[in-house]
């Protein structure tokens, strides 16, 4: 009697945990990637301020992205010297990334800007 009740509890907790993981993974990945994107933009802006070399600044942003297992999707420096960085990353999923309606949820992309200081 108790073992059946205990199995139901264990199964219920496992299902709830799996659902929370699947639905929470893109949100957590976006929050982490947002911080990484801001760091990459700030580092690139600092490099650009020091050397006024857009290629070196982009290389710094690229290296920051690679260190964080992200992809540098876009990098620009506007006329005012503001650095614009966009990074992307694939959020972890075991099931929902295989279905059309939810597939895009797991392609996380964030943008940030930074001014050289």
Secondary structure in CASP SS format (residue, H / E / C, confidence):
PFRMAT SS
TARGET T0000
AUTHOR 0000-0000-0000
METHOD secondary structure of the structure
MODEL  1
X C 1.00
X H 1.00
X H 1.00
X H 1.00
X H 1.00
X H 1.00
X H 1.00
X H 1.00
X H 1.00
X H 1.00
X H 1.00
X H 1.00
X H 1.00
X H 1.00
X H 1.00
X H 1.00
X H 1.00
X H 1.00
X H 1.00
X H 1.00
X H 1.00
X H 1.00
X H 1.00
X H 1.00
X H 1.00
X H 1.00
X H 1.00
X H 1.00
X H 1.00
X H 1.00
X H 1.00
X H 1.00
X H 1.00
X H 1.00
X H 1.00
X H 1.00
X H 1.00
X H 1.00
X H 1.00
X H 1.00
X H 1.00
X H 1.00
X H 1.00
X H 1.00
X H 1.00
X H 1.00
X H 1.00
X H 1.00
X H 1.00
X H 1.00
X H 1.00
X C 1.00
X C 1.00
X H 1.00
X H 1.00
X H 1.00
X H 1.00
X H 1.00
X H 1.00
X H 1.00
X H 1.00
X H 1.00
X H 1.00
X H 1.00
X H 1.00
X H 1.00
X H 1.00
X C 1.00
X C 1.00
X C 1.00
X E 1.00
X E 1.00
X E 1.00
X E 1.00
X E 1.00
X E 1.00
X E 1.00
X C 1.00
X C 1.00
X C 1.00
X C 1.00
X E 1.00
X E 1.00
X E 1.00
X E 1.00
X E 1.00
X E 1.00
X E 1.00
X E 1.00
X E 1.00
X C 1.00
X C 1.00
X C 1.00
X C 1.00
X C 1.00
X H 1.00
X H 1.00
X H 1.00
X C 1.00
X H 1.00
X H 1.00
X H 1.00
X H 1.00
X H 1.00
X H 1.00
X H 1.00
X E 1.00
X E 1.00
X E 1.00
X E 1.00
X E 1.00
X E 1.00
X E 1.00
X E 1.00
X E 1.00
X C 1.00
X C 1.00
END
